[in-house]
């Protein structure tokens, strides 16, 4: 079919005409010891017949990146809502010469070709830093088993969810190798990771300025060192005493103070209200235990019986072991156990309330070892108390007779005053 109109439409004029551009983008790489950014190359195809755009990503060998169609052929809108035109594609990498002549006539002249950013890993491979070899020199005898320890901090707070992590850098003087171990802190929410860098030679970039130690993309700031390292540097380096002083940094995040809710007396059942009347502050729960003292080896074991409706499971509270007096080096002996005794076992207070028949019989048959169970001594104390009570009763009777002047046989409350 031949077009006979005066003006040729765009879909016919630019039929099967495609503008091809080469572009790249830079992506951030998280938690990589080799690179911080990654460059991805793209091929842009702009179809003039319908002003549609198609983006393809060529395959890169040994990159691990996906390839193929990055964007299906479609009309693309800009941030202001307008459709993308071929006039907006001015910052191109390499445009084909034939398509460049087509753009230069009706539009502004093209900008010069711009080289894409070089891959950090490719640049490092090209410089030979990754394959740099080290000569294994024999360590001197006086440097054997000598390690310098530096305390470092890696500030990763500039990234999303980044934190300040602390490491210990070990420098082995015998073979000039370096090891970086993470200093794990409790209650940080991070899993303990043993080593950031295993013991190896650490490449140093040329013309690196004095400052943080760069460990494969991580800048470790040294803020302190141990005593041996400080003494060794005083003798074998030109560092001043000021350079060896520790740097104060915020080693741990400030935790907000724990909020203690106040005691409230809410509206509850009648039983709750009655308990609040008896005690404003509830008393601590009392637990019951069975304490066994083994005479053979002077060991003690504690068992907690199960109590229904208490929420306590019960079971073995203290395995059979030798126990010392609280704050002393003296072991608990059999004579320390008697009814009414109060013992402190591993900062827990126990009061002995009763004993079984076998224990009571053993205590009574060994009065020289257990004076609290001596029957004769108990009887003497009882008789002494009874005699004192009888003497007091006689004195009280004589006093009442003296105040009962009328012979009534009793006295009034006014006379007692």
C-alpha angles and dihedrals in degrees: 000000000000122000112233100177126115095241123043112224120235096245089058098037094051097034111154092356113136130181112215124203132178117221140164139204132205119227127190116241118214124212098357120141092202106048142013098197133032126206117217121193123216138185116219119203116192114194109210096196094070103007092246127150131216124188123202128184113211120221118263117202117243092358100114089220124132117251137193129061112007094176127016117233104281143132110272125212124211126227092270092054097255123126120260113256130193089248090069093059095084101125095066125155101219123349122191112258095237093052091044090059090051091053096044094061104057098023142041118298116274122257120243119273113275120212115232121240115272120246110255091220092049091049091049091050091048093052091052093235093129092052097040110139126216127212112236104230121190111253118238117252095243091054096056115120092005115131129179113217122204126182111222138183127209112204107207096159093113090075126069111279090000122156141190107263124193125216140178114228113205117198113194110211094197096069104003093247126149132217125186118200126184117240102223117212123199124247094019097118092239126118113241110257113192104209134016090187125014119224107289144119111292114217115227119209115234119259092012111168122236110271138076121013110250113220108183097311098332120105108214114197113209111222105162144005137200127260098262092051092049092051093046092051091050090058102036106032140055094237116130126231089255091058091055095055116108121253117231111232135165099265098176132029116254109256119213114244116265112261112230110199115224122248109267129192102214127183110274142146125312091260090055091050092050091051089051089053091052097043127010090193114041115241119242116266116262117226126201123221140180111225118199123192116196112214093199098070102003093248127149132212130184126206126189113211118217115260118202120238094011102098091236116127097202126205138126109351098178126013119228106284143131113274128202128212113268108274093358138092093228117109122231110262132197091258090064091065116082136126109285095022119136116213130186110211115180093338092310120115120224129184118201109226105169145348138211124263095259092054093047091049091051091050092051093049092052104048093153089062097037109037091176089066096047105124094199092052091048091052092049091052090048093051091048091051091047093050091050089050092050091050091050091049091054092050091051092050093052091050093053092049091053092052094044095080094157094053096239094141093240142054130229128241089252090059091051089059 
